[in-house]
Amino acid sequence: MKKFKYFLQFILIIFLFGFYKLIGLKFSSKISAYLMLIIGPLFRSKKIAIDNLNRAFPNLDSDKKKKILKKMWINYGKIFSEYVFIKNFKLSKKYSQKIIIENQNILNEIKINNEPVIFVSGHFNNFELMAMQIEKSGIDVAAVYRPLNNFFLNPLMEKIRKKYICKKQVKKGISGTKELLKYFNKKTSIALMIDQRVSQGVKSKLFNEKAFTTTIPAQFVKKFDAKVVPIYIERQKNECFKIIIYKPIQFEKEDTISSITLYLNKCLEKMILKNPDQWIWTHNRWK
Protein backbone atom coordinates (compact mmCIF):
# COMPACT_ATOMS: atom_id res chain seq x y z
CA MET A 1 0.00 0.00 0.00
CA LYS A 2 2.83 2.37 0.90
CA LYS A 3 4.60 1.59 -2.37
CA PHE A 4 1.44 2.43 -4.32
CA LYS A 5 1.03 5.71 -2.40
CA TYR A 6 4.64 6.69 -3.10
CA PHE A 7 4.19 5.89 -6.79
CA LEU A 8 1.08 8.11 -7.01
CA GLN A 9 2.97 10.92 -5.26
CA PHE A 10 5.82 10.50 -7.72
CA ILE A 11 3.49 10.71 -10.76
CA LEU A 12 1.75 13.80 -9.35
CA ILE A 13 5.06 15.57 -8.63
CA ILE A 14 6.45 14.76 -12.08
CA PHE A 15 3.26 16.19 -13.62
CA LEU A 16 3.49 19.36 -11.51
CA PHE A 17 7.20 19.80 -12.30
CA GLY A 18 6.43 19.57 -16.02
CA PHE A 19 3.53 22.01 -15.70
CA TYR A 20 5.60 24.49 -13.68
CA LYS A 21 8.39 24.35 -16.24
CA LEU A 22 5.91 25.35 -18.96
CA ILE A 23 4.39 28.33 -17.13
CA GLY A 24 7.59 29.74 -15.61
CA LEU A 25 8.78 30.62 -12.11
CA LYS A 26 6.48 33.57 -11.36
CA PHE A 27 3.17 31.82 -12.05
CA SER A 28 4.24 28.38 -10.80
CA SER A 29 5.31 29.95 -7.50
CA LYS A 30 1.88 31.52 -7.01
CA ILE A 31 -0.04 28.39 -8.03
CA SER A 32 2.14 26.10 -5.89
CA ALA A 33 1.76 28.39 -2.88
CA TYR A 34 -2.04 28.35 -3.27
CA LEU A 35 -2.12 24.55 -3.64
CA MET A 36 0.02 23.99 -0.56
CA LEU A 37 -2.08 26.42 1.45
CA ILE A 38 -5.06 24.16 0.74
CA ILE A 39 -3.38 20.75 0.88
CA GLY A 40 -0.71 21.37 3.57
CA PRO A 41 -3.06 21.59 6.57
CA LEU A 42 -4.53 18.20 5.58
CA PHE A 43 -1.21 16.46 6.22
CA ARG A 44 -0.45 14.71 9.49
CA SER A 45 2.48 17.13 9.87
CA LYS A 46 0.00 19.92 10.67
CA LYS A 47 -0.37 18.50 14.19
CA ILE A 48 3.42 18.36 14.57
CA ALA A 49 3.76 21.99 13.44
CA ILE A 50 1.11 23.17 15.92
CA ASP A 51 2.76 21.21 18.74
CA ASN A 52 6.17 22.68 17.85
CA LEU A 53 4.78 26.21 17.86
CA ASN A 54 3.18 25.63 21.25
CA ARG A 55 6.51 24.45 22.64
CA ALA A 56 8.51 27.33 21.16
CA PHE A 57 5.94 30.09 21.82
CA PRO A 58 3.66 28.97 24.69
CA ASN A 59 2.45 32.53 25.30
CA LEU A 60 1.74 33.46 21.68
CA ASP A 61 -1.96 33.88 20.92
CA SER A 62 -3.62 31.39 18.56
CA ASP A 63 -4.27 33.94 15.78
CA LYS A 64 -0.56 34.75 15.48
CA LYS A 65 0.28 31.04 15.42
CA LYS A 66 -2.24 30.53 12.62
CA LYS A 67 -0.63 33.37 10.64
CA ILE A 68 2.82 31.80 11.07
CA LEU A 69 1.56 28.44 9.83
CA LYS A 70 -0.31 30.01 6.91
CA LYS A 71 2.83 31.79 5.72
CA MET A 72 4.86 28.61 6.28
CA TRP A 73 2.57 26.59 3.97
CA ILE A 74 2.81 29.33 1.35
CA ASN A 75 6.61 29.22 1.56
CA TYR A 76 6.52 25.43 1.39
CA GLY A 77 4.59 25.63 -1.88
CA LYS A 78 6.98 28.18 -3.35
CA ILE A 79 10.03 26.10 -2.39
CA PHE A 80 8.47 23.07 -4.10
CA SER A 81 7.96 24.94 -7.37
CA GLU A 82 11.49 26.39 -7.23
CA TYR A 83 13.10 22.96 -7.51
CA VAL A 84 12.15 23.09 -11.18
CA PHE A 85 14.20 26.28 -11.59
CA ILE A 86 17.22 25.42 -9.41
CA LYS A 87 19.27 25.13 -12.61
CA ASN A 88 18.39 28.76 -13.42
CA PHE A 89 19.39 29.97 -9.95
CA LYS A 90 22.71 28.18 -10.41
CA LEU A 91 23.57 29.18 -13.98
CA SER A 92 21.47 32.16 -15.07
CA LYS A 93 22.68 35.71 -14.40
CA LYS A 94 19.07 36.94 -14.33
CA TYR A 95 18.13 34.44 -11.62
CA SER A 96 21.39 34.95 -9.71
CA GLN A 97 20.39 38.59 -9.24
CA LYS A 98 17.42 37.35 -7.19
CA ILE A 99 19.86 36.27 -4.44
CA ILE A 100 21.52 38.95 -2.30
CA ILE A 101 24.50 37.86 -0.20
CA GLU A 102 25.28 39.72 2.99
CA ASN A 103 28.92 39.39 4.05
CA GLN A 104 30.16 37.75 0.84
CA ASN A 105 33.64 38.76 2.01
CA ILE A 106 33.50 36.00 4.64
CA LEU A 107 33.01 33.37 1.93
CA ASN A 108 35.82 34.95 -0.09
CA GLU A 109 38.19 34.71 2.89
CA ILE A 110 37.28 31.06 3.49
CA LYS A 111 38.06 30.33 -0.14
CA ILE A 112 41.41 32.19 -0.07
CA ASN A 113 42.52 30.64 3.25
CA ASN A 114 41.65 27.14 1.98
CA GLU A 115 40.88 26.00 5.51
CA PRO A 116 37.67 23.94 5.83
CA VAL A 117 34.86 25.22 8.05
CA ILE A 118 31.51 23.89 9.24
CA PHE A 119 28.53 25.77 7.83
CA VAL A 120 25.41 25.34 9.97
CA SER A 121 21.84 26.41 9.37
CA GLY A 122 18.26 25.18 9.50
CA HIS A 123 15.35 24.58 7.14
CA PHE A 124 14.58 28.23 6.42
CA ASN A 125 12.60 29.01 3.29
CA ASN A 126 14.50 27.74 0.23
CA PHE A 127 17.34 26.25 2.27
CA GLU A 128 18.79 24.50 -0.81
CA LEU A 129 20.07 27.83 -2.13
CA MET A 130 22.54 28.19 0.74
CA ALA A 131 24.77 25.22 -0.18
CA MET A 132 24.42 26.23 -3.82
CA GLN A 133 25.71 29.72 -3.08
CA ILE A 134 28.61 28.43 -0.99
CA GLU A 135 29.76 26.26 -3.89
CA LYS A 136 29.22 29.10 -6.39
CA SER A 137 31.61 31.17 -4.29
CA GLY A 138 34.37 28.72 -5.15
CA ILE A 139 34.42 26.86 -1.83
CA ASP A 140 34.86 23.09 -1.92
CA VAL A 141 31.90 21.94 0.18
CA ALA A 142 30.02 18.74 1.00
CA ALA A 143 26.38 19.01 2.05
CA VAL A 144 24.61 16.56 4.35
CA TYR A 145 21.13 15.50 3.25
CA ARG A 146 18.39 13.20 4.45
CA PRO A 147 17.06 10.87 1.72
CA LEU A 148 13.34 11.13 1.03
CA ASN A 149 11.11 8.31 2.28
CA ASN A 150 9.61 8.12 -1.21
CA PHE A 151 12.08 5.81 -3.00
CA PHE A 152 10.56 6.65 -6.40
CA LEU A 153 11.16 10.37 -5.95
CA ASN A 154 14.45 10.28 -4.06
CA PRO A 155 16.72 9.48 -7.09
CA LEU A 156 15.32 12.51 -8.92
CA MET A 157 15.92 14.81 -5.95
CA GLU A 158 19.44 13.45 -5.48
CA LYS A 159 20.17 14.11 -9.15
CA ILE A 160 18.92 17.73 -8.84
CA ARG A 161 20.99 18.30 -5.70
CA LYS A 162 24.23 16.83 -7.09
CA LYS A 163 23.94 18.55 -10.47
CA TYR A 164 22.75 22.02 -9.49
CA ILE A 165 22.98 22.56 -5.72
CA CYS A 166 26.16 20.94 -4.43
CA LYS A 167 28.18 18.22 -6.17
CA LYS A 168 29.30 16.51 -2.98
CA GLN A 169 26.18 15.17 -1.24
CA VAL A 170 26.58 13.08 1.90
CA LYS A 171 23.77 10.89 3.17
CA LYS A 172 22.83 11.49 6.80
CA GLY A 173 23.92 8.68 9.15
CA ILE A 174 26.95 6.91 10.61
CA SER A 175 28.46 6.06 7.20
CA GLY A 176 27.88 9.67 6.16
CA THR A 177 29.81 10.95 9.19
CA LYS A 178 32.79 8.81 8.18
CA GLU A 179 32.57 10.24 4.68
CA LEU A 180 32.54 13.77 6.14
CA LEU A 181 35.73 13.04 8.06
CA LYS A 182 37.44 12.00 4.83
CA TYR A 183 36.25 15.14 3.07
CA PHE A 184 37.33 17.42 5.91
CA ASN A 185 40.80 15.90 5.99
CA LYS A 186 41.03 16.84 2.30
CA LYS A 187 40.13 20.45 3.16
CA THR A 188 36.51 20.19 2.06
CA SER A 189 34.11 22.31 4.12
CA ILE A 190 30.85 20.84 5.40
CA ALA A 191 27.32 22.25 5.31
CA LEU A 192 24.55 20.76 7.39
CA MET A 193 21.19 21.51 8.96
CA ILE A 194 21.17 21.28 12.75
CA ASP A 195 17.41 21.55 13.22
CA GLN A 196 16.32 17.99 12.44
CA ARG A 197 15.68 15.34 15.08
CA VAL A 198 18.43 12.72 15.20
CA SER A 199 18.57 9.27 16.76
CA GLN A 200 22.19 9.77 17.80
CA GLY A 201 23.21 13.01 19.45
CA VAL A 202 22.74 14.82 22.73
CA LYS A 203 19.69 16.32 24.33
CA SER A 204 20.19 20.05 24.05
CA LYS A 205 17.82 22.91 24.80
CA LEU A 206 15.98 24.56 21.94
CA PHE A 207 13.43 27.15 23.10
CA ASN A 208 13.92 25.87 26.68
CA GLU A 209 12.89 22.32 25.81
CA LYS A 210 15.48 19.60 25.33
CA ALA A 211 15.64 18.01 21.89
CA PHE A 212 17.98 15.42 20.42
CA THR A 213 20.51 17.44 18.42
CA THR A 214 23.31 16.46 16.08
CA THR A 215 26.80 16.73 17.57
CA ILE A 216 28.63 16.62 14.22
CA PRO A 217 29.66 20.33 14.31
CA ALA A 218 30.86 20.00 17.91
CA GLN A 219 32.80 16.81 17.14
CA PHE A 220 34.62 18.51 14.26
CA VAL A 221 35.38 21.52 16.47
CA LYS A 222 36.95 19.27 19.09
CA LYS A 223 38.84 17.08 16.62
CA PHE A 224 40.05 19.69 14.14
CA ASP A 225 39.67 22.99 16.04
CA ALA A 226 37.35 23.91 13.16
CA LYS A 227 35.51 27.19 12.89
CA VAL A 228 31.72 27.17 12.62
CA VAL A 229 29.97 29.56 10.24
CA PRO A 230 26.21 30.07 10.76
CA ILE A 231 24.28 30.89 7.58
CA TYR A 232 20.70 32.05 7.15
CA ILE A 233 18.32 32.59 4.24
CA GLU A 234 15.10 34.57 4.06
CA ARG A 235 12.61 35.17 1.30
CA GLN A 236 12.32 38.91 0.83
CA LYS A 237 9.74 39.20 -1.92
CA ASN A 238 8.28 36.54 -4.17
CA GLU A 239 11.27 34.73 -5.71
CA CYS A 240 13.98 36.99 -4.24
CA PHE A 241 16.19 35.93 -1.33
CA LYS A 242 18.75 37.27 1.09
CA ILE A 243 21.48 34.99 2.43
CA ILE A 244 23.34 36.15 5.54
CA ILE A 245 26.81 34.75 6.24
CA TYR A 246 27.64 35.19 9.91
CA LYS A 247 31.10 35.71 11.35
CA PRO A 248 33.02 32.43 11.89
CA ILE A 249 32.85 31.15 15.48
CA GLN A 250 36.11 30.02 17.06
CA PHE A 251 35.39 27.93 20.15
CA GLU A 252 37.75 27.55 23.10
CA LYS A 253 39.58 24.33 24.01
CA GLU A 254 37.65 24.02 27.24
CA ASP A 255 34.30 24.02 25.42
CA THR A 256 32.61 20.63 25.49
CA ILE A 257 30.49 18.77 22.94
CA SER A 258 27.39 19.68 24.97
CA SER A 259 28.27 23.38 25.41
CA ILE A 260 29.10 23.82 21.70
CA THR A 261 25.88 22.10 20.67
CA LEU A 262 23.84 24.26 23.04
CA TYR A 263 25.50 27.43 21.72
CA LEU A 264 24.65 26.49 18.14
CA ASN A 265 21.06 25.75 19.14
CA LYS A 266 20.91 29.27 20.58
CA CYS A 267 22.16 30.60 17.23
CA LEU A 268 19.41 28.62 15.53
CA GLU A 269 16.82 30.07 17.92
CA LYS A 270 17.83 33.61 16.99
CA MET A 271 17.45 32.77 13.30
CA ILE A 272 13.98 31.32 13.90
CA LEU A 273 12.90 34.33 15.95
CA LYS A 274 14.02 36.64 13.15
CA ASN A 275 11.17 35.32 10.92
CA PRO A 276 9.23 32.45 12.55
CA ASP A 277 7.08 31.93 9.44
CA GLN A 278 10.17 31.21 7.32
CA TRP A 279 11.20 28.15 9.33
CA ILE A 280 9.68 24.78 8.46
CA TRP A 281 7.80 23.80 11.62
CA THR A 282 6.73 20.35 10.43
CA HIS A 283 9.86 18.44 11.57
CA ASN A 284 9.17 16.39 14.69
CA ARG A 285 11.83 18.32 16.55
CA TRP A 286 11.03 17.63 20.20
CA LYS A 287 9.89 14.00 19.94
N, C-alpha and C positions, 0 to 999 in steps of 0.2 A: 504493500500500500504506500509506504514511504517512497519507494523507488518511482512509483507512478506519479505521486505528487511532485517529486523533484523534476520529473520529466516534463510535466505540464508547466511548472514554473520556468523551466529552461526554454520551452517553446514560446511562452508569453514574453519572456525577456528578450529573446532573439527578435521576435516580431516588433517589440517596442523600440529596440535599438535600431532596427532597419527603418522604422517610421521616423524616429527622431533624426536620423541621418538625412532623410529626405527633406524635412521641414526646417532644419537648421537649429543652432543653439538657442537663439532667443525664444522661439515659439515652443520648442521641445521642453525648455526649462519651465515655462509657464504651465504647460499641459501636465508635465510630470509632477510639478508641485501641487497642482489641483487634484490629480489622481491620488497622490500619497496622502493628502489632507483628508480624503474620503476613506481610503483603504487602510491607512496606517493605524487609526484607532481601533480597527477591527482585529488587529493582531494581538496575540497573547502578550507581546512585549509592552503593550500599553499599560498593563498592570505593573510590570517591572518599572517602567518609567515613572509612574505615579508614586510608587513606593520609594524609589530613589530620590525623587523631589521632596517627599515628606521627610526623609532622613537628612537631606542636605539643608533644607529650609523649613524646619518644623513650624516656624512662626509666620511663614508667608501665607497670605490669604488665598483661598481656592481660585479666585478669578485670575490672579497673577500667575498661578501655577498653570492654569488652563491656557493662558496666553503664551507661556514659555513652551508648552507642549505643542500648541498650534504652530508656532514658528519653527519648532524643531522638525515637525512632519513636513512642512514646506521645504525646509533646507534639505531634508532627506530626499525628497522628490527631485530637487534640483541637482543634488550630488549624483543621483542615479542617472539622470539624463546626460550629465557631463562626462561620464565614462566614454560615451560615444565620441566625444570631442577632445579626449586627452591628447591624442596625436597633435591636434591643432595647438593646444596649450604648450606642448613640447617644442614644436617645430615652426609654428607660424609667428611672424613678427607682430601681426595684428592681435593675435590672441595673447601673446606674451605681454603686451601692453596692458592687459587686464589684470596683471599681477604686479603689485607694488611691494618692493622689498625694503623693509626698514632695517638699517644696520647691515647693509650688504658688505660693508668693510670688514665685518667680523668673519664672514665666509671667505672673503679674499685673503685674510690673514691666515686662516686655517689651511687654505690651499697652498699659500707660499711657504708656510712653516713645515708642511708635509708631516705633521704629527697628528695621528688619529684622535678623534674626540667621540664622545657619546652624545648624540642628539636625542633629546627626549621631548615628547609632546603627548597629546591625547587626541581623541576622535572629535576634533572641532571642524565643523563645516566640511569643505572638501579637503580632508586631511591628506589625500593622495598627492596633492600639489606640493606639499612640503618636501618630501623626499625627491620629487622631480626637480624642484628648484635647487636643492643642495647639489644634485648631480650636474645640473646645468651650469652651476658655478665652477665646475671643474674639480670638484672634490670626489675622490674615490670613496664611495659609500655603499654599505650593504643595509638593506631595510628588512626588518623582521615583520612577517605577516602571519595571520591565522588563516589557514585554508577554509573555504566555505564548506558548510555541511552538504550542500548540493553538489554531488560529485559529477553531475552533468555540466554544471555551470562553472565549477572551479577551474578546469583547464583553460577556459576562455579568459577568465579574470587573471589567471597567472600569466597568460600570454600578453595581455594588455599591460600588466604591471612591469614585466621584464622588458618589453619592447619600448614602452613610452614613459614609464614612471621612474624605475630604477633597475638597472640591469641585474644587479646582485640582490636577489630575493632569498631570504632565509626563513624556512618554515619554523614557526614557533614550537618549542619543545626542547628536550634534553639534547637530541642530536643537533638541533639548530644552534644551541649554545656552544657546542663544540666547534661548529662551523664558524661561529662568530669569533671564537678565540683564534682560529687559524687566520681569519681575515684581519683581525686587529694586529696580530703579529707581523702581518705584511703591510702595515700602515693604512689599512682600510678603516675609515670611520664607520660608526654604527648608528642607525636611526631606528628608534622603536617607540611604541605607544606604551605608556605606563599606567593607563587607566582601565585596562581589562582585568577581570578576575583571573587568577592563576591558581593552579592546583599545588604548585610548588613556589614558595616565597615566604614572606613574613607578614604577620598581621600588623598593619600600620594604619594610623589614623588618617581618615579622609573625611573632612567635615565632622570631626569629633566622634566618628564611629569607625571602629577598626575593620579593615578590609584586607584580604589577602592581596599582596602587592609584589610584583616582580622585583627581584634583587639583582637583576643583571647589571644595571648601571652601577650599583654599589660594589658589586664584585669586581667589575673592571676598574673602578676607582682604587680599590684596595690592592689589586694585583699589578696594575700598570701605572698607578698614580695619574689616571686619565682625567681630563677635564670634561665637565658635563655642560652641554649647551642647550638650554631650553629653547623651544621654537613654537610659535603660535600662529594660527591662521584665522582670519575672520572674513566673512563675506560683507563687503561694504555696500554694494548696490548691484542687484541682479547677478550678472556673471563676472563681477569684478571682485578682486580679493586683495587683502593686505597680509603679508607674512612678516612677522616680527622675529628677528634673531636676537636673543638675549645674550648678555655678556657671559662668557665662559665662567663656570664655577670651578674653583680650585679648592678641593676639600683638604682638611688637615690630616696628618697621620693618625691622630688620636680618634678621628671620627670612625664610628663603627658602621657595619652593614645596616643596622636598624636606624641609626641616627641619619645616615645619608638618605635612606629610603623615605624616612619621615620628612626630611627637608624637601625632597623632590615632590612628595605628595602635597606639601604646602605650596610649592610652586604651581602645581597643577590646580589646586584650589583657587589661587589668584587668577589663573587663566579662565577658569569656569565662571568665577564671579564677574569677570570683565563683561561677558555676554552669555548668560546662562542658556539662552535659547539656541546658541550656536554649538553647544555640546550635545553629543548623542546620548540621551539619558536611558536608552533601552538595554544597555549592557547590565547584566545581573551583578552589579559591582560589589554589593555588601552581602552576598549569599553566604 
